[in-house]
Amino acid sequence: MIETILTWLASLVLNIILKIGYIGITLLMTVESSFIPFPSEIVIPPAAYLAQQGQMNIFLVIIAGIAGSLFGALINYYLAYTLGRKAIYSLINKKKIVKAENYFLEYGNASTLLGRFVPAVRQLISIPAGFFRMSLKSFILYTSIGSGIWVIILAILGYAFGANQELLVQYYQQISWFFIVLALVFIIILIIKKKNEE
């Protein structure tokens, strides 16, 4: 059932991208990066596959993807910044936001970069950044780096394996685990560093 839905979504995304091109990628990634649940895995890989087929430019696909991710993150940031906790909790699942908020409190500004690689935190990490009024300059920098790495990985996968869905899923899962482990290692280093400073 889930595979059927994902296949339908991927087909829909391909049609959108074919019709409105790079703007479509940016819009879809804006949705993905906001609080609306929408997987980036069905946006960037199909677009990258179109680039591999000569129908798009891979570099413009990546730029459009990063731009969309940043726009969506900024939407979350400004909503949280201006509306505050009470309003946001009434709009979005409080439990999920609290998880992202705890992640932000634990790891500070770096969480807006690392959070891009953590499932269930990726889309919502911008909200606590808004709650705590993180510097906009730092937010844009960390978010752009984290989103950039993620989009490039998805683009490489789509470019290499776009026509082979089984290989795409296999490599995507392996890379996701790699980044989760990498994020955990970085977190442990931060904890050790904090303890040494105390």
DAURMO-V244640 format. One record per residue. N is the residue number from 1. NEAR is the number of other C-alpha atoms within 12 Angstrom. D_CENTER is the distance of its C-alpha to the mean C-alpha in whole Angstrom. Layout:
# DAURMO-V244640
[[N:NEAR:D_CENTER] [N:NEAR:D_CENTER]]
This chain:
# DAURMO-V244640
[[1:7:24] [2:8:21] [3:13:21] [4:10:23] [5:13:20] [6:20:18] [7:18:20] [8:15:21] [9:22:17] [10:28:17] [11:19:21] [12:20:20] [13:33:17] [14:31:19] [15:19:22] [16:23:20] [17:34:19] [18:23:22] [19:16:24] [20:17:22] [21:30:20] [22:35:17] [23:23:18] [24:28:16] [25:43:13] [26:34:13] [27:30:13] [28:40:12] [29:42:8] [30:33:10] [31:29:10] [32:36:7] [33:45:5] [34:34:9] [35:37:11] [36:23:12] [37:23:11] [38:25:10] [39:29:8] [40:44:7] [41:40:9] [42:39:12] [43:49:11] [44:51:11] [45:43:14] [46:44:16] [47:56:16] [48:44:16] [49:34:19] [50:32:21] [51:31:21] [52:24:23] [53:18:25] [54:12:26] [55:21:25] [56:27:22] [57:21:21] [58:33:18] [59:22:18] [60:26:18] [61:39:15] [62:36:13] [63:29:14] [64:35:13] [65:47:10] [66:43:9] [67:33:11] [68:35:10] [69:45:6] [70:40:9] [71:31:11] [72:38:9] [73:44:9] [74:37:12] [75:30:13] [76:38:12] [77:37:14] [78:27:17] [79:29:18] [80:34:18] [81:25:20] [82:20:22] [83:21:23] [84:22:22] [85:25:22] [86:17:25] [87:17:23] [88:28:20] [89:22:21] [90:14:23] [91:19:20] [92:23:18] [93:20:18] [94:20:20] [95:17:19] [96:25:15] [97:33:15] [98:23:18] [99:24:16] [100:35:13] [101:33:16] [102:23:18] [103:33:16] [104:32:16] [105:21:19] [106:21:20] [107:29:18] [108:30:18] [109:32:16] [110:31:15] [111:38:13] [112:45:10] [113:38:10] [114:39:10] [115:45:8] [116:39:5] [117:38:7] [118:30:9] [119:24:9] [120:26:10] [121:32:9] [122:42:5] [123:45:6] [124:47:9] [125:50:10] [126:53:10] [127:49:13] [128:45:15] [129:45:15] [130:35:17] [131:32:19] [132:25:20] [133:24:20] [134:30:19] [135:21:20] [136:23:18] [137:14:19] [138:21:17] [139:34:14] [140:31:13] [141:22:14] [142:30:12] [143:44:9] [144:35:10] [145:26:11] [146:35:8] [147:44:6] [148:31:9] [149:26:10] [150:36:7] [151:46:8] [152:30:11] [153:33:11] [154:39:11] [155:41:13] [156:30:16] [157:38:16] [158:37:16] [159:34:19] [160:26:20] [161:27:20] [162:33:19] [163:21:23] [164:17:23] [165:24:21] [166:15:22] [167:17:21] [168:30:18] [169:23:17] [170:16:19] [171:24:17] [172:30:14] [173:20:15] [174:16:17] [175:22:14] [176:24:12] [177:17:15] [178:17:16] [179:26:13] [180:23:13] [181:17:17] [182:18:16] [183:27:14] [184:21:18] [185:15:20] [186:20:19] [187:25:19] [188:16:22] [189:15:23] [190:20:22] [191:17:24] [192:14:27] [193:13:27] [194:14:27] [195:10:30] [196:9:32] [197:8:32] [198:7:33]]
